[in-house]
Amino acid sequence: MTDTLSTLPETTQSDQPSDQELKARRKKGLGIVAILIVIALVIYLIWSVFFNHSVSTDNAYVGAETASVTSMVTGQVADVLVSDTQQVKKGDVLVRIDARDAEIALAQAQAELLKAKRQYKQTAANSSSLNSQIFVSDDAIHSAEAQVAKAQADLGKAQDELQRRQQLAASGAISKEELSTAQSAVNTAKAGLDVAQAGLAQAKSSQKAAQSNKAANDALIQDSNENSTPDVLVAQARVQQAQLDLERTQIKAPFDGVVTRRNIQVGQRIAPGTTLLMVVPVTQLYVDANFKESQLAGVKPGQKVELTSDLYGDKVKFKGTVTGFSGGTGSAFALIPAQNATGNWIKVVQRLPVRIRLDPKELAEHPLRVGLSMEATIDLKSK
């Protein structure tokens, strides 16, 4: 027993490794770690050069250019033909507004148009009448000129008679009464000449007035006809506006889509600009994928994108195309932008929305809705 116990320390000491063996084992372990690091670097380089051709994100959501359907006229809602979640086609009537006011306005505008056309015809007829007056005034002027000539001849004859009698009166051959009668005849002839000249001046003034009225009347219808005169054009514009207002009493869908956010009821009185409902074009959806800024170095418009939706899962793959980038990051356009000019600022990786266009055929087969979550993977090698 004593011999056995005495041999145990020797055996234990012989089993412990020496310092050289520990150093050898340490070198071997470090060598294995170095080899593993080298292998990992090689694998990473191979992956980055030959296989790292895409970037992906699950921070992506479906969007659409929705249409807010508003009223363009004032009136009372007569009928609402759609409800939320209802599919509509472009041109389908969504809401009808009481059209009686618009019909009355159209009838009034049409009456004003007829009145404007009649006024044009009356103006054209006045031009013809004034033109006739000008021709008549020519005859009146000729007649007045003849009267002036006759009055001048009468005055000359009376003056000659007076001159002869004045010569005879000097010799006492005629009486003073005859001389006075001759003088009266001259005065009468002068008065007749003045009257004839006044008549000629009046005839010329009447002709100038007729010519001025005709010029003013012609200016109203110059280079125009019954359908192109300004008053008629204004009346036609009012008729077109009234017709447009009448058409707008039937509010139609601007494109194919789904009705949402309907907030109008029958009997409600609405004003221009009142939002009645919204139409979402489910066949013209897009995806806004929010990629990290460190992922966007190789992303370009036109690159192909593969997308999956949480609605359908991985069994349905959507094909898309990068169309462009947002003008700023999400935080830049936030309602309350982040203020980084503080002492406790911490850098946060920003995300930039990338717009991706979806295939309408795939959307028809597997419909999506605005706001659904998507996962997007961009092929950086695609063109």
C-alpha positions in Angstrom: 0.0 0.0 0.0 2.8 2.3 0.9 4.6 1.5 -2.4 1.5 2.4 -4.4 1.0 5.7 -2.8 4.6 6.6 -3.3 4.4 6.1 -7.0 1.3 8.3 -7.7 3.0 11.7 -7.7 5.6 10.5 -10.2 2.8 9.3 -12.6 0.9 12.6 -12.3 3.9 14.6 -13.0 4.8 12.6 -16.0 1.2 13.1 -17.5 1.4 16.9 -17.4 2.4 18.5 -20.7 5.7 20.4 -20.9 6.0 24.1 -21.9 7.2 23.2 -25.3 4.2 21.0 -25.9 1.9 23.9 -24.8 3.6 26.3 -27.2 3.2 23.8 -30.0 -0.5 23.4 -29.2 -1.0 27.2 -29.1 0.8 27.7 -32.4 -1.4 24.9 -34.0 -4.6 26.6 -32.7 -3.5 30.0 -34.0 -2.7 28.4 -37.3 -6.1 26.8 -37.5 -7.8 30.2 -36.6 -5.6 32.0 -39.3 -6.6 29.4 -41.9 -10.3 29.8 -41.0 -10.0 33.6 -41.3 -8.3 33.3 -44.7 -10.9 30.9 -45.9 -13.7 33.2 -44.7 -12.0 36.2 -46.5 -11.7 34.1 -49.7 -15.4 33.0 -49.4 -16.4 36.7 -48.8 -14.4 37.9 -51.8 -15.8 35.2 -54.1 -19.4 36.0 -52.9 -18.9 39.8 -53.3 -17.4 39.4 -56.8 -19.5 36.7 -58.3 -22.7 36.4 -56.2 -23.4 39.8 -54.6 -25.5 41.2 -57.4 -28.5 42.3 -55.5 -29.8 44.5 -52.7 -33.0 43.8 -50.8 -35.3 45.3 -48.2 -38.5 44.4 -46.4 -39.3 48.0 -45.7 -41.5 48.4 -48.8 -45.1 49.3 -49.2 -47.7 49.4 -52.1 -48.8 52.8 -53.2 -51.0 54.4 -56.0 -51.9 57.7 -57.5 -55.4 57.8 -56.1 -58.0 60.2 -57.4 -60.1 62.4 -55.2 -63.5 62.7 -56.8 -64.8 66.2 -56.2 -67.8 68.2 -57.3 -67.4 71.0 -59.9 -70.9 72.4 -59.4 -73.2 73.4 -56.6 -76.3 71.3 -56.0 -78.1 68.7 -54.0 -77.1 65.1 -54.3 -79.9 63.2 -56.1 -78.3 59.7 -56.2 -75.2 57.9 -55.1 -74.6 54.8 -57.3 -71.5 53.3 -55.6 -70.3 52.2 -52.2 -66.9 51.5 -50.6 -64.9 48.6 -52.0 -66.9 48.6 -55.2 -65.1 48.0 -58.5 -65.8 50.7 -61.1 -64.8 51.3 -64.7 -63.7 54.5 -66.3 -66.7 56.6 -67.2 -69.1 54.9 -64.8 -71.5 57.3 -63.1 -70.7 57.5 -59.4 -72.9 60.4 -58.2 -75.8 62.3 -59.7 -76.5 65.9 -58.7 -80.0 67.5 -59.2 -79.7 68.9 -62.7 -82.7 71.2 -62.8 -80.8 74.4 -62.0 -78.2 73.5 -64.7 -81.0 72.9 -67.2 -82.5 76.3 -66.5 -79.1 78.0 -66.8 -78.5 76.2 -70.2 -81.9 77.4 -71.5 -81.1 80.9 -70.5 -77.7 80.8 -72.2 -79.2 79.5 -75.4 -81.8 82.3 -75.4 -79.0 84.9 -75.0 -77.2 83.3 -77.9 -80.3 83.7 -80.1 -80.7 87.3 -78.9 -77.0 88.0 -79.8 -77.5 86.6 -83.3 -80.6 88.7 -83.9 -78.7 91.8 -82.7 -76.1 91.0 -85.3 -78.7 90.8 -88.0 -80.2 94.0 -86.9 -76.8 95.7 -86.9 -76.2 94.4 -90.4 -79.6 95.7 -91.5 -78.8 99.1 -90.0 -75.7 99.3 -92.1 -77.8 98.7 -95.2 -80.3 101.4 -94.1 -77.5 103.9 -93.4 -75.9 103.2 -96.7 -79.3 104.0 -98.4 -79.4 107.2 -96.4 -76.0 108.2 -97.7 -77.2 107.7 -101.3 -80.4 109.7 -100.5 -78.2 112.5 -99.0 -76.3 112.7 -102.3 -79.5 113.6 -104.1 -80.4 116.1 -101.4 -76.9 117.7 -101.7 -77.3 118.0 -105.5 -80.8 119.5 -105.0 -79.4 122.0 -102.5 -76.5 122.9 -104.8 -79.1 123.6 -107.5 -81.0 125.8 -105.2 -77.8 127.7 -104.3 -77.1 128.2 -108.0 -80.7 129.4 -108.6 -80.4 131.8 -105.6 -77.1 133.1 -106.9 -78.6 133.7 -110.3 -81.6 135.5 -108.8 -79.3 137.7 -106.7 -77.3 138.6 -109.7 -80.4 139.5 -111.7 -81.7 141.6 -108.9 -78.4 143.4 -108.5 -78.3 144.2 -112.2 -81.9 145.6 -112.0 -81.0 147.7 -109.0 -77.9 149.0 -110.8 -79.9 150.1 -113.9 -82.5 151.8 -111.7 -79.9 153.6 -109.7 -78.5 155.0 -113.0 -82.0 156.1 -114.2 -82.8 157.5 -110.8 -79.8 159.9 -111.1 -81.4 161.4 -114.2 -84.9 161.4 -112.7 -86.3 158.8 -115.2 -87.8 156.5 -112.5 -89.5 157.2 -109.3 -88.0 156.5 -105.9 -90.6 153.8 -105.3 -89.2 151.7 -108.2 -85.7 152.2 -106.8 -86.9 151.0 -103.4 -88.6 148.0 -105.0 -85.4 147.0 -106.8 -83.5 147.3 -103.6 -86.0 145.0 -101.8 -85.6 142.5 -104.6 -81.9 142.4 -104.0 -82.3 141.9 -100.3 -84.8 139.1 -100.9 -82.4 137.4 -103.4 -79.6 137.6 -100.8 -81.9 136.1 -98.2 -82.9 133.3 -100.7 -79.2 132.7 -101.3 -78.5 132.4 -97.6 -81.4 129.9 -97.2 -80.2 127.8 -100.1 -76.6 127.8 -98.8 -77.9 126.8 -95.3 -79.9 124.0 -96.9 -76.8 122.8 -98.7 -74.8 122.8 -95.5 -77.5 120.9 -93.7 -77.6 118.2 -96.5 -73.8 117.8 -96.3 -74.0 117.5 -92.5 -76.7 114.9 -92.7 -74.6 112.9 -95.1 -71.6 113.1 -92.8 -73.7 112.0 -89.9 -75.0 109.0 -91.9 -71.5 108.2 -92.9 -70.3 108.3 -89.3 -73.1 106.1 -88.1 -72.4 103.6 -90.9 -68.7 103.5 -90.0 -69.6 103.0 -86.3 -72.1 100.3 -87.2 -69.7 98.6 -89.6 -67.0 98.5 -86.9 -69.4 96.3 -84.9 -69.6 93.7 -87.6 -66.4 94.2 -89.5 -64.6 91.0 -90.5 -67.2 88.8 -88.8 -70.4 87.0 -89.5 -73.4 85.8 -87.5 -71.3 83.1 -85.8 -68.0 85.0 -85.2 -69.1 88.4 -83.9 -67.8 89.0 -80.3 -71.3 89.2 -78.7 -72.2 85.9 -80.4 -68.9 84.3 -79.3 -69.5 85.4 -75.7 -73.0 84.0 -75.8 -71.7 80.7 -77.3 -69.1 80.5 -74.5 -71.9 80.8 -71.9 -73.9 78.1 -73.6 -70.8 75.8 -73.6 -70.2 76.6 -69.9 -73.9 75.8 -69.1 -73.7 72.5 -71.1 -70.5 71.6 -69.2 -72.1 72.4 -65.8 -75.1 70.2 -66.9 -72.7 67.3 -67.8 -70.9 67.8 -64.4 -74.1 67.0 -62.6 -73.2 63.4 -63.4 -69.9 62.7 -61.7 -68.0 59.8 -63.4 -65.0 57.6 -62.6 -61.7 59.0 -64.0 -60.3 55.5 -64.4 -60.7 51.9 -63.5 -60.4 51.3 -59.8 -61.9 50.6 -56.4 -64.1 53.1 -54.5 -62.9 54.0 -51.0 -63.6 56.7 -48.4 -67.1 57.5 -49.7 -68.4 60.4 -47.5 -71.4 61.6 -49.4 -75.1 60.9 -48.9 -78.3 61.4 -50.9 -79.9 64.8 -50.2 -76.7 66.4 -49.1 -76.0 69.9 -50.6 -72.5 70.2 -51.9 -70.3 73.1 -53.2 -67.6 73.1 -55.8 -64.4 71.4 -54.5 -66.3 69.1 -52.0 -64.5 65.7 -51.9 -67.1 63.0 -52.4 -65.0 59.8 -52.5 -61.7 58.4 -53.7 -60.9 55.9 -56.5 -57.8 53.7 -56.2 -56.4 52.4 -59.5 -55.6 48.9 -58.4 -54.2 48.0 -61.9 -51.7 50.9 -61.7 -50.0 50.3 -58.4 -46.4 50.9 -57.5 -44.1 50.1 -54.6 -42.0 52.5 -52.6 -39.1 50.5 -51.2 -37.1 52.2 -48.5 -33.5 51.1 -49.0 -30.6 52.1 -46.7 -28.3 54.7 -48.1 -25.4 52.3 -48.1 -27.3 50.0 -50.5 -28.0 52.5 -53.2 -24.5 52.9 -54.8 -25.3 50.4 -57.6 -29.1 51.0 -58.0 -30.2 52.7 -61.2 -33.5 53.4 -63.0 -34.5 50.6 -65.3 -33.1 47.7 -63.2 -35.3 44.7 -62.6 -36.8 44.0 -59.2 -38.3 40.8 -57.7 -41.0 41.4 -55.1 -43.0 39.3 -52.7 -46.0 40.3 -50.8 -47.0 39.3 -47.2 -50.5 38.8 -48.6 -49.5 35.9 -50.9 -46.2 34.9 -49.5 -43.2 33.5 -51.4 -45.4 31.4 -53.7 -46.2 34.6 -55.8 -43.4 36.6 -57.3 -44.0 40.0 -58.7 -41.8 41.5 -61.4 -41.0 45.2 -61.2 -38.8 47.9 -62.6 -37.0 50.8 -60.8 -38.4 54.1 -62.1 -36.6 56.6 -59.9 -35.7 57.9 -56.5 -37.4 60.2 -54.1 -36.1 63.7 -53.8 -35.1 63.2 -50.1 -35.1 60.7 -47.3 -38.2 59.9 -45.2 -36.9 61.9 -42.3 -36.2 64.9 -44.4 -39.9 65.2 -45.4 -41.3 64.2 -42.0 -43.8 66.5 -40.3 -41.3 67.2 -37.6 -37.8 66.7 -39.2 -35.0 65.4 -36.9 -32.8 68.1 -35.5 -29.2 66.8 -35.4 -27.6 69.9 -34.2 -27.4 68.7 -30.6 -24.7 67.6 -28.3 -26.1 64.0 -28.0 -26.5 63.4 -31.7 -26.3 59.7 -32.8 -25.8 58.8 -36.4 -28.7 56.9 -37.8 -28.6 55.2 -41.2 -31.1 56.9 -43.5 -33.4 55.3 -45.9 -34.3 56.7 -49.4 -37.6 55.7 -51.1 -37.1 53.9 -54.4 -40.1 53.9 -56.8 -40.8 50.5 -58.4 -43.3 50.0 -61.2 -45.4 46.8 -61.1 -46.6 44.8 -64.1 -50.4 45.4 -64.7 -50.9 41.8 -65.9 -49.5 40.4 -62.7 -51.6 42.8 -60.7 -54.7 41.6 -62.6 -53.9 38.0 -61.7 -52.9 38.7 -58.1 -54.5 42.0 -57.0 -52.8 44.2 -54.3 -54.1 47.1 -52.2 -52.5 50.3 -51.1 -50.4 50.0 -48.0 -49.6 46.3 -48.1 -46.1 45.2 -47.1 -43.7 44.0 -49.7 -40.2 42.6 -49.9 -38.1 43.9 -52.8 -34.8 42.6 -54.3 -33.1 44.7 -57.0 -30.9 42.9 -59.5 -27.9 45.2 -59.8 -26.6 43.5 -63.0 -29.9 44.0 -64.9 -30.3 46.9 -67.3 
